[in-house]
Amino acid sequence: MLGRLLDQSRKNKKIPEETWVFQLFSLKWLRNKVNHPSEYQITGEDVRLGLVSIMYLLYQTNLHNLI
């Protein structure tokens, strides 16, 4: 589902939801990179960016009365 949202946001530029989709997609990428067996070692910067993304999404959903 996230892949479809990302595709739609790329086709419909300049919509506010575009930023939300990119934030979610980056979180999904980080989760997949860390959870699957690999040589990737998560850094403090990765954690900080993940937390900032989550806080941004929560703020935006609250701002637009989505929760």
matplotlib code that plots the C-alpha trace (Angstrom):
import matplotlib.pyplot as plt

x = [0.0, 2.8, 4.3, 1.1, 0.9, 4.5, 3.7, 0.6, 2.5, 5.3, 2.6, 0.7, 3.4, 2.8, 0.2, 0.8, 0.5, 3.6, 5.9, 4.0, 4.4, 8.2, 8.6, 6.8, 8.8, 12.1, 11.0, 10.0, 13.4, 15.2, 13.1, 13.8, 17.5, 17.8, 15.5, 16.8, 20.0, 22.7, 25.9, 24.1, 24.8, 22.2, 23.8, 22.7, 21.9, 19.6, 17.7, 17.5, 16.1, 13.6, 12.4, 12.2, 10.2, 7.7, 7.3, 6.7, 4.1, 2.3, 2.4, 1.0, -1.8, -2.7, -2.5, -4.9, -7.2, -6.5, -6.3]
y = [0.0, 2.4, 1.7, 2.8, 6.0, 6.8, 6.3, 8.5, 11.2, 11.2, 11.8, 14.5, 16.9, 19.8, 18.1, 18.2, 14.5, 14.0, 14.8, 12.4, 9.6, 10.2, 10.3, 6.9, 5.4, 6.4, 4.9, 1.7, 1.6, 2.0, -0.6, -3.1, -2.3, -2.8, -5.8, -8.1, -9.9, -7.7, -6.0, -2.7, -1.2, 1.5, 4.7, 7.4, 9.6, 7.0, 6.8, 10.6, 10.9, 8.1, 9.8, 13.2, 11.6, 10.0, 13.3, 15.2, 12.7, 12.9, 16.7, 16.8, 14.4, 16.4, 19.7, 18.4, 16.7, 13.2, 11.8]
z = [0.0, 0.8, -2.6, -4.3, -2.2, -3.1, -6.8, -6.6, -4.7, -7.4, -10.1, -8.1, -7.1, -4.8, -2.6, 1.2, 1.6, -0.6, 2.3, 4.6, 2.1, 1.7, 5.5, 5.8, 3.0, 4.6, 7.9, 6.1, 4.4, 7.7, 9.4, 6.6, 6.6, 10.3, 10.8, 8.0, 8.4, 7.0, 7.7, 8.2, 11.7, 12.8, 13.9, 16.3, 13.3, 11.9, 15.1, 15.4, 11.8, 12.5, 15.6, 13.9, 11.1, 13.5, 15.5, 12.2, 11.1, 14.5, 14.5, 10.9, 11.7, 14.8, 12.8, 10.2, 12.7, 11.5, 15.0]

ax = plt.figure().add_subplot(projection="3d")
ax.plot(x, y, z, "-o")
ax.set_aspect("equal")
plt.show()
